């Protein structure tokens, strides 16, 4: 019951929908730079995907690559993902570089595979544990849009990290 309420709350959240739509627009633009003209489509918009500890608002973007291109060209065009950078993408990345005291490293990077036959599956590492010199670091963040509330975004980051840390305690 509580799980269904959380899914419904996410599906109807104006803030989360605005953030998702911004990401979809960025990705359509990035993918469109390398895709066959007119092939970029959004067959699914604002679908709630349930996972054991969280729900995600997901949209699907499809496109066809020209025969002379490889999946790596698509990755190059779309990286870093809009959910990490924000918009406008280039200026947002400049601001991130100015404000953040250290590099993100694996956090907000991408993990996945590219096969010789052209298949690719990647994921942005948005909630991440990294081990460096015997220390474990836990990283998470939140998306900021025009109607974001500072305190709520700050709390959301702690909520995300706490879900990861609770799993380590088991």
C-alpha positions as CSV (number, residue, x, y, z in Angstrom):
1,X,0.0,0.0,0.0
2,X,2.7,2.5,1.0
3,X,4.7,1.4,-2.1
4,X,1.7,2.2,-4.4
5,X,1.3,5.6,-2.7
6,X,5.0,6.4,-3.3
7,X,4.7,5.4,-7.0
8,X,1.6,7.5,-7.4
9,X,3.2,10.5,-5.7
10,X,6.2,10.3,-8.0
11,X,4.0,9.9,-11.1
12,X,2.1,13.1,-10.2
13,X,5.1,15.2,-9.0
14,X,5.3,18.3,-11.1
15,X,8.9,18.8,-10.0
16,X,10.0,15.3,-11.0
17,X,8.1,15.5,-14.3
18,X,9.7,18.8,-15.1
19,X,13.1,17.3,-14.3
20,X,12.4,14.2,-16.5
21,X,11.2,16.3,-19.4
22,X,14.3,18.5,-19.2
23,X,16.4,15.4,-19.4
24,X,14.4,14.0,-22.3
25,X,14.8,17.2,-24.2
26,X,18.5,17.3,-23.6
27,X,18.9,13.6,-24.6
28,X,16.8,14.0,-27.8
29,X,19.0,16.9,-28.8
30,X,22.2,15.0,-28.0
31,X,21.1,11.8,-29.7
32,X,19.7,13.8,-32.7
33,X,23.3,15.0,-33.5
34,X,24.3,11.5,-34.5
35,X,21.0,9.8,-35.4
36,X,19.3,9.3,-38.7
37,X,17.3,12.5,-39.3
38,X,13.7,12.2,-38.1
39,X,14.4,8.9,-36.3
40,X,14.5,10.2,-32.7
41,X,11.3,9.2,-30.9
42,X,10.0,9.2,-27.3
43,X,7.7,6.1,-27.1
44,X,7.4,6.2,-23.3
45,X,7.2,9.4,-21.2
46,X,6.9,9.5,-17.4
47,X,6.7,5.7,-16.6
48,X,7.2,4.8,-13.0
49,X,9.7,1.9,-12.7
50,X,9.8,0.2,-9.3
51,X,13.0,-1.1,-7.7
52,X,13.4,-2.7,-4.2
53,X,14.4,0.6,-2.5
54,X,13.2,3.3,-4.8
55,X,10.9,4.2,-7.7
56,X,12.3,6.0,-10.8
57,X,10.4,8.1,-13.3
58,X,11.6,6.8,-16.7
59,X,11.2,7.9,-20.2
60,X,12.4,6.0,-23.3
61,X,14.1,7.6,-26.3
62,X,14.8,5.6,-29.4
63,X,16.7,6.5,-32.6
64,X,18.4,4.8,-35.5
65,X,22.1,5.3,-36.1
66,X,23.5,5.7,-39.6
67,X,25.3,2.5,-40.7
68,X,28.7,4.1,-40.6
69,X,28.4,4.9,-36.9
70,X,28.8,2.7,-33.9
71,X,27.2,2.7,-30.4
72,X,30.3,4.4,-29.1
73,X,29.4,7.4,-31.3
74,X,26.0,7.6,-29.6
75,X,27.6,7.4,-26.1
76,X,30.1,10.1,-27.1
77,X,27.2,12.4,-28.2
78,X,25.1,11.8,-25.1
79,X,27.8,11.8,-22.4
80,X,27.6,13.1,-19.8
81,X,23.9,12.5,-19.4
82,X,21.5,15.3,-19.0
83,X,20.3,14.0,-15.6
84,X,23.9,14.7,-14.4
85,X,24.6,18.0,-16.0
86,X,21.3,19.9,-16.2
87,X,20.5,22.5,-18.9
88,X,21.8,24.3,-20.7
89,X,24.3,21.5,-20.7
90,X,27.6,23.2,-21.5
91,X,27.0,26.1,-19.1
92,X,25.8,23.7,-16.4
93,X,29.0,21.7,-16.7
94,X,31.0,24.9,-16.3
95,X,29.2,25.8,-13.1
96,X,29.6,22.3,-11.7
97,X,33.3,22.6,-12.4
98,X,33.5,26.0,-10.7
99,X,31.5,25.0,-7.6
100,X,32.4,21.4,-6.8
101,X,35.7,21.1,-4.8
102,X,36.7,17.7,-6.2
103,X,36.1,15.6,-9.3
104,X,33.1,13.2,-9.3
105,X,35.2,10.2,-10.6
106,X,32.9,7.1,-10.8
107,X,29.9,9.0,-9.3
108,X,27.8,10.4,-12.2
109,X,30.0,8.5,-14.7
110,X,28.8,5.6,-16.7
111,X,29.2,1.9,-16.4
112,X,28.2,-0.6,-19.0
113,X,29.5,-2.5,-22.0
114,X,30.0,-2.0,-25.8
115,X,30.2,-5.1,-27.9
116,X,31.9,-5.7,-31.2
117,X,28.6,-6.4,-32.8
118,X,27.3,-2.9,-31.9
119,X,25.2,-3.7,-28.8
120,X,25.6,-1.3,-25.9
121,X,24.0,-1.1,-22.4
122,X,25.1,1.6,-20.1
123,X,23.9,3.2,-16.9
124,X,24.7,6.4,-15.1
125,X,26.2,5.8,-11.7
126,X,23.9,8.1,-9.7
127,X,24.0,6.4,-6.3
128,X,27.5,5.1,-5.9
129,X,29.9,3.5,-3.4
130,X,33.6,3.8,-4.2
131,X,36.5,2.4,-2.2
132,X,39.7,4.4,-2.2
133,X,42.7,3.6,0.1
134,X,40.6,1.5,2.4
135,X,37.9,4.1,2.8
136,X,34.3,3.7,1.4
137,X,32.7,6.8,0.0
138,X,29.0,7.1,-0.7
139,X,27.8,9.6,-3.3
140,X,24.3,10.8,-4.3
141,X,22.7,14.0,-5.5
142,X,19.5,15.5,-6.6
143,X,18.1,17.3,-9.7
144,X,17.5,21.0,-9.4
145,X,14.8,22.6,-11.5
146,X,13.1,26.0,-11.4
147,X,10.5,25.0,-8.8
148,X,12.9,23.0,-6.6
149,X,12.8,23.7,-2.8
150,X,16.3,23.9,-1.4
151,X,15.5,22.1,1.9
152,X,13.7,19.3,0.1
153,X,16.5,18.7,-2.4
154,X,19.1,18.7,0.5
155,X,16.9,16.2,2.4
156,X,16.4,14.0,-0.7
157,X,20.2,13.6,-1.0
158,X,20.4,12.4,2.6
159,X,17.4,10.0,2.0
160,X,19.2,8.5,-1.0
161,X,22.5,8.0,0.8
162,X,20.7,6.5,3.9
163,X,19.1,3.9,1.7
164,X,22.5,2.8,0.5
165,X,24.1,2.9,4.0
166,X,21.3,0.8,5.5
167,X,22.1,-1.9,3.0
168,X,25.7,-2.0,4.2
169,X,24.6,-2.5,7.8
170,X,22.8,-5.8,7.0
